[in-house]
Amino acid sequence: MAQTIWLQRLETAKKSEAEGMEFACVHLHQRMDQVGKLTKEKGWNLIPAATEKDGTAHKALCCDTCAKNYKDGSVRLAKEPVHA
């Protein structure tokens, strides 16, 4: 069974830092909260059609670990807003 990858919506201002992606994995969100901006040092993997079980696709930015574990249907959206 695939590992669930949790995505959180990026604020409009952060989308330009994320190369147009609309969501980021929780690990990149945590790093963004610590540093104040998105940074490529912890991995930077664009998944332009990350899919949920129902087939809904999202433009996502994932860390190396989440990208490695990604399989179709393995993403879910976290409740919003999420603050550390």
C-alpha positions as CSV (number, residue, x, y, z in Angstrom):
1,M,0.0,0.0,0.0
2,A,1.3,3.5,-0.9
3,Q,2.3,6.0,1.7
4,T,-0.1,8.9,2.0
5,I,1.5,12.2,1.0
6,W,-0.2,15.2,2.7
7,L,-0.4,18.4,0.7
8,Q,-1.1,21.9,1.9
9,R,-2.2,24.8,-0.3
10,L,0.4,27.5,-0.8
11,E,-0.4,31.2,-0.2
12,T,-0.8,33.2,-3.4
13,A,2.5,35.0,-2.7
14,K,4.4,31.7,-2.3
15,K,3.2,30.2,-5.6
16,S,5.8,32.2,-7.6
17,E,8.5,30.8,-5.4
18,A,7.2,27.3,-6.1
19,E,7.4,27.5,-9.9
20,G,3.7,27.9,-10.2
21,M,2.7,24.8,-8.1
22,E,-0.4,25.3,-6.0
23,F,0.4,22.8,-3.2
24,A,3.5,21.7,-1.3
25,C,4.0,18.6,0.9
26,V,3.9,19.1,4.7
27,H,7.7,18.7,4.9
28,L,8.3,21.7,2.6
29,H,5.7,23.7,4.5
30,Q,7.4,23.0,7.8
31,R,10.7,24.1,6.3
32,M,9.0,27.2,4.9
33,D,7.7,28.1,8.3
34,Q,11.2,27.7,9.8
35,V,13.1,29.7,7.2
36,G,10.3,32.1,6.0
37,K,10.6,31.1,2.3
38,L,10.6,28.0,0.1
39,T,14.1,26.7,-0.3
40,K,15.5,24.1,-2.7
41,E,18.1,22.7,-0.2
42,K,15.8,19.9,1.2
43,G,14.7,18.7,-2.2
44,W,12.6,20.2,-5.0
45,N,10.4,17.9,-7.0
46,L,7.6,19.2,-9.2
47,I,4.7,16.8,-9.6
48,P,2.3,18.7,-12.0
49,A,-0.5,16.1,-11.7
50,A,-0.3,14.6,-8.2
51,T,-3.5,12.6,-7.9
52,E,-5.9,11.7,-5.1
53,K,-7.7,8.3,-4.9
54,D,-10.7,9.8,-6.7
55,G,-8.5,11.0,-9.6
56,T,-8.4,14.7,-8.7
57,A,-5.1,16.1,-9.8
58,H,-3.1,18.9,-8.1
59,K,0.0,20.9,-9.0
60,A,2.4,19.9,-6.2
61,L,5.9,20.6,-5.0
62,C,7.3,17.7,-2.9
63,C,10.5,17.0,-1.0
64,D,12.8,14.2,-2.0
65,T,11.2,11.7,0.4
66,C,7.6,12.4,-0.7
67,A,8.6,12.4,-4.4
68,K,10.3,9.0,-3.9
69,N,7.2,7.6,-2.3
70,Y,4.7,9.1,-4.7
71,K,2.3,6.8,-6.6
72,D,-0.9,7.8,-8.4
73,G,-3.7,8.2,-5.9
74,S,-1.4,8.6,-2.9
75,V,-2.0,12.3,-2.1
76,R,-4.5,13.9,0.3
77,L,-5.2,17.6,1.1
78,A,-4.6,18.8,4.6
79,K,-7.3,21.0,6.2
80,E,-6.5,24.7,5.7
81,P,-5.1,26.9,7.0
82,V,-2.3,25.0,8.6
83,H,0.2,26.9,10.8
84,A,3.2,25.4,12.6
